[in-house]
Amino acid sequence: MTPTELLTAGLVVVGSFFLLVGTVGLLRLPDVYNRMHATSKATTLGAASMFLAGYVRFGPGNMGLPSLVGIVFLFLTAPTGAHMISRSAHKMGIDFYGSATWPAEDDEE
């Protein structure tokens, strides 16, 4: 096995781990805010690791470039999507689990 193949396999394993952690967080955490946080952070790292494995495997030529573009696209859109989900949930009146509050509510009091 070549070092490139070992690195690719390692990145796929790391990516699979983070995707599994994000999925478990989605299934186990109590409310939409916690689930959104778990899935956006862990799955972003997992998917980025998978894209990086594709780049390592195929190199900087034609097939590796979409992997790099995927990483950039993922890091630009995942936080924005998570923020929009949490704002929408708040505007729909979904309460936080426990004693957490929305940050703007502290300023209004």
PyMOL commands that place a pseudoatom at each C-alpha (Angstrom):
pseudoatom trace, name=CA, resn=MET, resi=1, chain=A, elem=C, hetatm=0, pos=[0.000, 0.000, 0.000]
pseudoatom trace, name=CA, resn=THR, resi=2, chain=A, elem=C, hetatm=0, pos=[1.416, 3.400, -0.989]
pseudoatom trace, name=CA, resn=PRO, resi=3, chain=A, elem=C, hetatm=0, pos=[1.530, 6.422, 1.351]
pseudoatom trace, name=CA, resn=THR, resi=4, chain=A, elem=C, hetatm=0, pos=[-1.111, 8.148, -0.779]
pseudoatom trace, name=CA, resn=GLU, resi=5, chain=A, elem=C, hetatm=0, pos=[-3.474, 5.228, -0.347]
pseudoatom trace, name=CA, resn=LEU, resi=6, chain=A, elem=C, hetatm=0, pos=[-2.804, 5.145, 3.404]
pseudoatom trace, name=CA, resn=LEU, resi=7, chain=A, elem=C, hetatm=0, pos=[-3.498, 8.879, 3.715]
pseudoatom trace, name=CA, resn=THR, resi=8, chain=A, elem=C, hetatm=0, pos=[-6.659, 8.537, 1.657]
pseudoatom trace, name=CA, resn=ALA, resi=9, chain=A, elem=C, hetatm=0, pos=[-7.865, 5.652, 3.810]
pseudoatom trace, name=CA, resn=GLY, resi=10, chain=A, elem=C, hetatm=0, pos=[-7.050, 7.597, 6.989]
pseudoatom trace, name=CA, resn=LEU, resi=11, chain=A, elem=C, hetatm=0, pos=[-9.010, 10.632, 5.790]
pseudoatom trace, name=CA, resn=VAL, resi=12, chain=A, elem=C, hetatm=0, pos=[-11.981, 8.451, 4.884]
pseudoatom trace, name=CA, resn=VAL, resi=13, chain=A, elem=C, hetatm=0, pos=[-11.910, 6.865, 8.348]
pseudoatom trace, name=CA, resn=VAL, resi=14, chain=A, elem=C, hetatm=0, pos=[-11.713, 10.284, 10.047]
pseudoatom trace, name=CA, resn=GLY, resi=15, chain=A, elem=C, hetatm=0, pos=[-14.523, 11.589, 7.851]
pseudoatom trace, name=CA, resn=SER, resi=16, chain=A, elem=C, hetatm=0, pos=[-16.666, 8.548, 8.600]
pseudoatom trace, name=CA, resn=PHE, resi=17, chain=A, elem=C, hetatm=0, pos=[-16.098, 9.047, 12.326]
pseudoatom trace, name=CA, resn=PHE, resi=18, chain=A, elem=C, hetatm=0, pos=[-17.213, 12.682, 12.248]
pseudoatom trace, name=CA, resn=LEU, resi=19, chain=A, elem=C, hetatm=0, pos=[-20.222, 11.851, 10.074]
pseudoatom trace, name=CA, resn=LEU, resi=20, chain=A, elem=C, hetatm=0, pos=[-21.191, 9.131, 12.561]
pseudoatom trace, name=CA, resn=VAL, resi=21, chain=A, elem=C, hetatm=0, pos=[-20.831, 11.548, 15.482]
pseudoatom trace, name=CA, resn=GLY, resi=22, chain=A, elem=C, hetatm=0, pos=[-23.020, 14.093, 13.675]
pseudoatom trace, name=CA, resn=THR, resi=23, chain=A, elem=C, hetatm=0, pos=[-25.648, 11.471, 12.962]
pseudoatom trace, name=CA, resn=VAL, resi=24, chain=A, elem=C, hetatm=0, pos=[-25.696, 10.273, 16.571]
pseudoatom trace, name=CA, resn=GLY, resi=25, chain=A, elem=C, hetatm=0, pos=[-26.018, 13.902, 17.686]
pseudoatom trace, name=CA, resn=LEU, resi=26, chain=A, elem=C, hetatm=0, pos=[-28.933, 14.391, 15.323]
pseudoatom trace, name=CA, resn=LEU, resi=27, chain=A, elem=C, hetatm=0, pos=[-30.706, 11.371, 16.767]
pseudoatom trace, name=CA, resn=ARG, resi=28, chain=A, elem=C, hetatm=0, pos=[-29.886, 11.833, 20.450]
pseudoatom trace, name=CA, resn=LEU, resi=29, chain=A, elem=C, hetatm=0, pos=[-29.861, 15.561, 21.276]
pseudoatom trace, name=CA, resn=PRO, resi=30, chain=A, elem=C, hetatm=0, pos=[-33.028, 17.076, 22.778]
pseudoatom trace, name=CA, resn=ASP, resi=31, chain=A, elem=C, hetatm=0, pos=[-34.007, 20.064, 20.613]
pseudoatom trace, name=CA, resn=VAL, resi=32, chain=A, elem=C, hetatm=0, pos=[-33.562, 21.570, 17.163]
pseudoatom trace, name=CA, resn=TYR, resi=33, chain=A, elem=C, hetatm=0, pos=[-30.834, 23.977, 18.294]
pseudoatom trace, name=CA, resn=ASN, resi=34, chain=A, elem=C, hetatm=0, pos=[-28.618, 21.267, 19.761]
pseudoatom trace, name=CA, resn=ARG, resi=35, chain=A, elem=C, hetatm=0, pos=[-29.255, 18.979, 16.792]
pseudoatom trace, name=CA, resn=MET, resi=36, chain=A, elem=C, hetatm=0, pos=[-28.428, 21.755, 14.354]
pseudoatom trace, name=CA, resn=HIS, resi=37, chain=A, elem=C, hetatm=0, pos=[-25.177, 22.459, 16.176]
pseudoatom trace, name=CA, resn=ALA, resi=38, chain=A, elem=C, hetatm=0, pos=[-24.113, 18.807, 16.230]
pseudoatom trace, name=CA, resn=THR, resi=39, chain=A, elem=C, hetatm=0, pos=[-24.884, 18.184, 12.614]
pseudoatom trace, name=CA, resn=SER, resi=40, chain=A, elem=C, hetatm=0, pos=[-23.410, 21.403, 11.259]
pseudoatom trace, name=CA, resn=LYS, resi=41, chain=A, elem=C, hetatm=0, pos=[-20.063, 21.099, 13.036]
pseudoatom trace, name=CA, resn=ALA, resi=42, chain=A, elem=C, hetatm=0, pos=[-19.418, 17.375, 12.939]
pseudoatom trace, name=CA, resn=THR, resi=43, chain=A, elem=C, hetatm=0, pos=[-20.746, 16.697, 9.484]
pseudoatom trace, name=CA, resn=THR, resi=44, chain=A, elem=C, hetatm=0, pos=[-18.862, 19.671, 8.046]
pseudoatom trace, name=CA, resn=LEU, resi=45, chain=A, elem=C, hetatm=0, pos=[-15.621, 18.216, 9.338]
pseudoatom trace, name=CA, resn=GLY, resi=46, chain=A, elem=C, hetatm=0, pos=[-16.600, 14.738, 8.161]
pseudoatom trace, name=CA, resn=ALA, resi=47, chain=A, elem=C, hetatm=0, pos=[-17.572, 15.835, 4.674]
pseudoatom trace, name=CA, resn=ALA, resi=48, chain=A, elem=C, hetatm=0, pos=[-14.483, 18.049, 4.382]
pseudoatom trace, name=CA, resn=SER, resi=49, chain=A, elem=C, hetatm=0, pos=[-12.322, 15.087, 5.316]
pseudoatom trace, name=CA, resn=MET, resi=50, chain=A, elem=C, hetatm=0, pos=[-14.022, 12.999, 2.630]
pseudoatom trace, name=CA, resn=PHE, resi=51, chain=A, elem=C, hetatm=0, pos=[-13.447, 15.759, 0.055]
pseudoatom trace, name=CA, resn=LEU, resi=52, chain=A, elem=C, hetatm=0, pos=[-9.823, 16.007, 1.135]
pseudoatom trace, name=CA, resn=ALA, resi=53, chain=A, elem=C, hetatm=0, pos=[-9.467, 12.243, 0.677]
pseudoatom trace, name=CA, resn=GLY, resi=54, chain=A, elem=C, hetatm=0, pos=[-10.752, 12.705, -2.877]
pseudoatom trace, name=CA, resn=TYR, resi=55, chain=A, elem=C, hetatm=0, pos=[-8.191, 15.429, -3.474]
pseudoatom trace, name=CA, resn=VAL, resi=56, chain=A, elem=C, hetatm=0, pos=[-5.360, 13.270, -2.103]
pseudoatom trace, name=CA, resn=ARG, resi=57, chain=A, elem=C, hetatm=0, pos=[-6.491, 10.298, -4.178]
pseudoatom trace, name=CA, resn=PHE, resi=58, chain=A, elem=C, hetatm=0, pos=[-6.961, 12.103, -7.498]
pseudoatom trace, name=CA, resn=GLY, resi=59, chain=A, elem=C, hetatm=0, pos=[-4.386, 14.897, -7.140]
pseudoatom trace, name=CA, resn=PRO, resi=60, chain=A, elem=C, hetatm=0, pos=[-4.571, 18.522, -8.192]
pseudoatom trace, name=CA, resn=GLY, resi=61, chain=A, elem=C, hetatm=0, pos=[-5.593, 17.699, -11.762]
pseudoatom trace, name=CA, resn=ASN, resi=62, chain=A, elem=C, hetatm=0, pos=[-9.072, 17.510, -13.191]
pseudoatom trace, name=CA, resn=MET, resi=63, chain=A, elem=C, hetatm=0, pos=[-10.591, 15.114, -10.641]
pseudoatom trace, name=CA, resn=GLY, resi=64, chain=A, elem=C, hetatm=0, pos=[-9.098, 16.682, -7.488]
pseudoatom trace, name=CA, resn=LEU, resi=65, chain=A, elem=C, hetatm=0, pos=[-10.162, 20.235, -8.185]
pseudoatom trace, name=CA, resn=PRO, resi=66, chain=A, elem=C, hetatm=0, pos=[-13.882, 19.593, -7.542]
pseudoatom trace, name=CA, resn=SER, resi=67, chain=A, elem=C, hetatm=0, pos=[-12.900, 18.231, -4.138]
pseudoatom trace, name=CA, resn=LEU, resi=68, chain=A, elem=C, hetatm=0, pos=[-11.204, 21.490, -3.210]
pseudoatom trace, name=CA, resn=VAL, resi=69, chain=A, elem=C, hetatm=0, pos=[-14.143, 23.483, -4.530]
pseudoatom trace, name=CA, resn=GLY, resi=70, chain=A, elem=C, hetatm=0, pos=[-16.432, 21.248, -2.453]
pseudoatom trace, name=CA, resn=ILE, resi=71, chain=A, elem=C, hetatm=0, pos=[-14.462, 22.030, 0.710]
pseudoatom trace, name=CA, resn=VAL, resi=72, chain=A, elem=C, hetatm=0, pos=[-14.675, 25.780, 0.086]
pseudoatom trace, name=CA, resn=PHE, resi=73, chain=A, elem=C, hetatm=0, pos=[-18.395, 25.559, -0.737]
pseudoatom trace, name=CA, resn=LEU, resi=74, chain=A, elem=C, hetatm=0, pos=[-19.032, 23.471, 2.377]
pseudoatom trace, name=CA, resn=PHE, resi=75, chain=A, elem=C, hetatm=0, pos=[-17.243, 25.871, 4.717]
pseudoatom trace, name=CA, resn=LEU, resi=76, chain=A, elem=C, hetatm=0, pos=[-19.131, 28.822, 3.232]
pseudoatom trace, name=CA, resn=THR, resi=77, chain=A, elem=C, hetatm=0, pos=[-22.619, 27.316, 3.254]
pseudoatom trace, name=CA, resn=ALA, resi=78, chain=A, elem=C, hetatm=0, pos=[-22.770, 25.094, 6.359]
pseudoatom trace, name=CA, resn=PRO, resi=79, chain=A, elem=C, hetatm=0, pos=[-22.543, 27.910, 8.954]
pseudoatom trace, name=CA, resn=THR, resi=80, chain=A, elem=C, hetatm=0, pos=[-25.002, 30.014, 6.970]
pseudoatom trace, name=CA, resn=GLY, resi=81, chain=A, elem=C, hetatm=0, pos=[-27.461, 27.138, 6.743]
pseudoatom trace, name=CA, resn=ALA, resi=82, chain=A, elem=C, hetatm=0, pos=[-27.151, 26.370, 10.443]
pseudoatom trace, name=CA, resn=HIS, resi=83, chain=A, elem=C, hetatm=0, pos=[-27.742, 30.007, 11.319]
pseudoatom trace, name=CA, resn=MET, resi=84, chain=A, elem=C, hetatm=0, pos=[-30.819, 30.163, 9.101]
pseudoatom trace, name=CA, resn=ILE, resi=85, chain=A, elem=C, hetatm=0, pos=[-32.231, 26.983, 10.652]
pseudoatom trace, name=CA, resn=SER, resi=86, chain=A, elem=C, hetatm=0, pos=[-31.773, 28.336, 14.174]
pseudoatom trace, name=CA, resn=ARG, resi=87, chain=A, elem=C, hetatm=0, pos=[-33.289, 31.739, 13.286]
pseudoatom trace, name=CA, resn=SER, resi=88, chain=A, elem=C, hetatm=0, pos=[-36.258, 30.055, 11.633]
pseudoatom trace, name=CA, resn=ALA, resi=89, chain=A, elem=C, hetatm=0, pos=[-36.799, 27.808, 14.636]
pseudoatom trace, name=CA, resn=HIS, resi=90, chain=A, elem=C, hetatm=0, pos=[-36.671, 30.815, 16.943]
pseudoatom trace, name=CA, resn=LYS, resi=91, chain=A, elem=C, hetatm=0, pos=[-39.137, 32.787, 14.807]
pseudoatom trace, name=CA, resn=MET, resi=92, chain=A, elem=C, hetatm=0, pos=[-41.461, 29.767, 14.806]
pseudoatom trace, name=CA, resn=GLY, resi=93, chain=A, elem=C, hetatm=0, pos=[-41.470, 29.893, 18.613]
pseudoatom trace, name=CA, resn=ILE, resi=94, chain=A, elem=C, hetatm=0, pos=[-39.579, 26.696, 19.298]
pseudoatom trace, name=CA, resn=ASP, resi=95, chain=A, elem=C, hetatm=0, pos=[-38.299, 26.857, 22.873]
pseudoatom trace, name=CA, resn=PHE, resi=96, chain=A, elem=C, hetatm=0, pos=[-34.795, 26.029, 23.986]
pseudoatom trace, name=CA, resn=TYR, resi=97, chain=A, elem=C, hetatm=0, pos=[-34.090, 22.927, 25.997]
pseudoatom trace, name=CA, resn=GLY, resi=98, chain=A, elem=C, hetatm=0, pos=[-33.333, 23.807, 29.608]
pseudoatom trace, name=CA, resn=SER, resi=99, chain=A, elem=C, hetatm=0, pos=[-32.701, 27.353, 30.757]
pseudoatom trace, name=CA, resn=ALA, resi=100, chain=A, elem=C, hetatm=0, pos=[-30.967, 28.666, 27.619]
pseudoatom trace, name=CA, resn=THR, resi=101, chain=A, elem=C, hetatm=0, pos=[-32.303, 31.840, 26.024]
pseudoatom trace, name=CA, resn=TRP, resi=102, chain=A, elem=C, hetatm=0, pos=[-31.844, 33.615, 22.715]
pseudoatom trace, name=CA, resn=PRO, resi=103, chain=A, elem=C, hetatm=0, pos=[-29.048, 36.223, 23.051]
pseudoatom trace, name=CA, resn=ALA, resi=104, chain=A, elem=C, hetatm=0, pos=[-31.195, 39.159, 21.872]
pseudoatom trace, name=CA, resn=GLU, resi=105, chain=A, elem=C, hetatm=0, pos=[-33.763, 38.456, 24.582]
pseudoatom trace, name=CA, resn=ASP, resi=106, chain=A, elem=C, hetatm=0, pos=[-31.213, 39.331, 27.254]
pseudoatom trace, name=CA, resn=ASP, resi=107, chain=A, elem=C, hetatm=0, pos=[-30.659, 42.759, 25.667]
pseudoatom trace, name=CA, resn=GLU, resi=108, chain=A, elem=C, hetatm=0, pos=[-34.369, 43.534, 25.439]
pseudoatom trace, name=CA, resn=GLU, resi=109, chain=A, elem=C, hetatm=0, pos=[-35.004, 43.047, 29.166]
for i in range(1, 109): cmd.bond("trace and resi %d" % i, "trace and resi %d" % (i + 1))
show_as sticks, trace
zoom trace
